[in-house]
Amino acid sequence: PVLSDIINGKVSIADIKEVEIEDLLGREEIRLDLEVIATYLRGQVVMVTGGGGSIGSELCRNIIHFQPSRLIVFDIYENNAFMLQQELQSQLHQPTEITVLIGSVRDVGRLEEVIKFYQPSVVFHAAAHKHVPLMQDSPSEAVKNNIMGTYYTALTAGRLNVRRFVFISTD
């Protein structure tokens, strides 16, 4: 209830229900099959574009539990990537090599260099500008990064035989 209904006595504190995260989702919760996910992450080289961002870093935090042989955090912004690297290395108790690489999904040459050298079997593509009102003021930058960057990453991954490409998008 709204605060004014509580103050005016229309609703009592006893009527307030505990809010569960599922109440805010607006759809049925999706249950992940962790065994299936483990089969394509455990012991593999996994790359996350936008790995230092809010979504990419959370992916990295979760991927690390599946014990890939190497986790490549690929991001254009070094501050967040560096902080994530420090966090993951301090918590690491398994044989996962963490590699943080600076680069842009707009740069096909850099993508090709990284994928050829490390040969990831899985690429999670989370690199994107996600603040819609801000991007509406700079639409060409949104197109270059979110559309062309996705195209370049998917094309390069496909051309270099990455087995699994997972596209993450909030917009």
KAMO-V814133 format. One record per residue. N is the residue number from 1. RES is the residue in one small letter. SS is DSSP state (@ for helix, = for strand, . for the rest). PHI is phi in whole degrees, -180 to 180 (999 if undefined). PSI is psi in degrees with one decimal (none if undefined). Layout:
BEGIN
N,RES,SS,PHI,PSI / N,RES,SS,PHI,PSI
END
This chain:
BEGIN
1,p,.,999,159.7 / 2,v,.,-75,154.5 / 3,l,@,-59,-37.8 / 4,s,@,-63,-33.3 / 5,d,@,-67,-33.5 / 6,i,@,-71,-45.5 / 7,i,@,-63,-41.2 / 8,n,.,-81,-0.8 / 9,g,.,80,7.2 / 10,k,.,-69,-26.5 / 11,v,.,-136,138.2 / 12,s,.,-97,164.2 / 13,i,@,-59,-33.1 / 14,a,@,-65,-23.0 / 15,d,@,-80,-11.4 / 16,i,.,-78,128.8 / 17,k,.,-99,149.7 / 18,e,.,-65,128.5 / 19,v,.,-88,126.2 / 20,e,.,-99,152.6 / 21,i,@,-58,-33.1 / 22,e,@,-64,-28.0 / 23,d,@,-65,-26.7 / 24,l,@,-91,-12.0 / 25,l,@,-70,-38.5 / 26,g,.,79,11.3 / 27,r,.,-161,172.9 / 28,e,.,-67,140.7 / 29,e,.,-69,138.2 / 30,i,.,-94,126.6 / 31,r,.,-95,126.1 / 32,l,.,-86,142.8 / 33,d,.,-90,93.9 / 34,l,@,-65,-28.7 / 35,e,@,-68,-40.8 / 36,v,@,-66,-44.4 / 37,i,@,-60,-42.7 / 38,a,@,-60,-35.2 / 39,t,@,-65,-29.2 / 40,y,@,-104,3.5 / 41,l,@,-112,-38.8 / 42,r,.,-61,124.9 / 43,g,.,76,5.8 / 44,q,.,-104,163.3 / 45,v,=,-89,123.3 / 46,v,=,-123,132.7 / 47,m,=,-116,136.3 / 48,v,=,-123,112.7 / 49,t,=,-79,145.3 / 50,g,.,68,27.0 / 51,g,.,-62,-21.9 / 52,g,.,-90,-8.9 / 53,g,.,-76,179.9 / 54,s,@,-64,-45.2 / 55,i,@,-79,-45.9 / 56,g,@,-60,-41.5 / 57,s,@,-68,-36.1 / 58,e,@,-68,-37.7 / 59,l,@,-59,-47.2 / 60,c,@,-59,-43.1 / 61,r,@,-61,-34.0 / 62,n,@,-83,-40.4 / 63,i,@,-60,-38.9 / 64,i,@,-58,-28.1 / 65,h,@,-71,-18.1 / 66,f,@,-90,5.3 / 67,q,.,55,57.0 / 68,p,.,-67,158.9 / 69,s,.,-70,-33.8 / 70,r,=,-147,139.0 / 71,l,=,-116,118.8 / 72,i,=,-100,116.2 / 73,v,=,-96,110.9 / 74,f,=,-113,118.9 / 75,d,=,-153,153.2 / 76,i,.,-85,-20.4 / 77,y,.,-104,109.6 / 78,e,@,-73,-27.8 / 79,n,@,-61,-52.7 / 80,n,@,-66,-39.7 / 81,a,@,-62,-41.8 / 82,f,@,-65,-44.8 / 83,m,@,-63,-40.6 / 84,l,@,-65,-41.8 / 85,q,@,-57,-46.9 / 86,q,@,-62,-43.6 / 87,e,@,-62,-50.1 / 88,l,@,-65,-40.1 / 89,q,@,-68,-31.6 / 90,s,@,-73,-22.0 / 91,q,@,-103,-2.8 / 92,l,.,-75,120.3 / 93,h,.,-128,21.5 / 94,q,.,-136,170.6 / 95,p,.,-81,48.5 / 96,t,.,-102,127.4 / 97,e,=,-86,128.5 / 98,i,=,-105,123.4 / 99,t,=,-121,120.2 / 100,v,=,-106,123.3 / 101,l,=,-126,135.3 / 102,i,=,-93,131.3 / 103,g,.,179,167.6 / 104,s,.,-115,142.0 / 105,v,.,-70,-8.3 / 106,r,.,-80,-13.4 / 107,d,.,-105,96.7 / 108,v,@,-61,-39.3 / 109,g,@,-60,-43.2 / 110,r,@,-68,-43.2 / 111,l,@,-58,-46.3 / 112,e,@,-62,-44.4 / 113,e,@,-58,-46.5 / 114,v,@,-69,-46.8 / 115,i,@,-68,-39.6 / 116,k,@,-63,-43.9 / 117,f,@,-71,-47.8 / 118,y,@,-92,-19.9 / 119,q,.,49,59.8 / 120,p,.,-65,144.7 / 121,s,.,-90,-19.5 / 122,v,=,-134,133.8 / 123,v,=,-122,121.5 / 124,f,=,-97,117.0 / 125,h,=,-100,103.2 / 126,a,.,-121,6.7 / 127,a,.,-75,118.3 / 128,a,.,-169,152.8 / 129,h,.,-81,128.8 / 130,k,.,-119,-4.3 / 131,h,.,-91,93.4 / 132,v,@,-55,-49.9 / 133,p,@,-59,-38.8 / 134,l,@,-66,-41.9 / 135,m,@,-71,-24.9 / 136,q,@,-66,-24.8 / 137,d,.,-85,-14.4 / 138,s,.,-137,61.4 / 139,p,@,-63,-32.1 / 140,s,@,-66,-33.2 / 141,e,@,-69,-38.4 / 142,a,@,-64,-42.0 / 143,v,@,-64,-45.8 / 144,k,@,-61,-42.3 / 145,n,@,-84,-55.2 / 146,n,@,-76,-36.7 / 147,i,@,-93,-57.9 / 148,m,@,-69,-38.3 / 149,g,@,-61,-40.2 / 150,t,@,-65,-44.7 / 151,y,@,-59,-48.7 / 152,y,@,-62,-42.1 / 153,t,@,-67,-47.0 / 154,a,@,-64,-44.3 / 155,l,@,-62,-46.6 / 156,t,@,-66,-43.4 / 157,a,@,-61,-44.1 / 158,g,@,-65,-44.6 / 159,r,@,-65,-31.1 / 160,l,.,-101,18.7 / 161,n,.,64,34.8 / 162,v,.,-67,129.1 / 163,r,.,-71,-34.1 / 164,r,=,-138,129.5 / 165,f,=,-122,120.6 / 166,v,=,-115,117.4 / 167,f,=,-96,124.0 / 168,i,.,-107,127.1 / 169,s,.,-143,134.7 / 170,t,.,-103,-14.7 / 171,d,.,-114,none
END
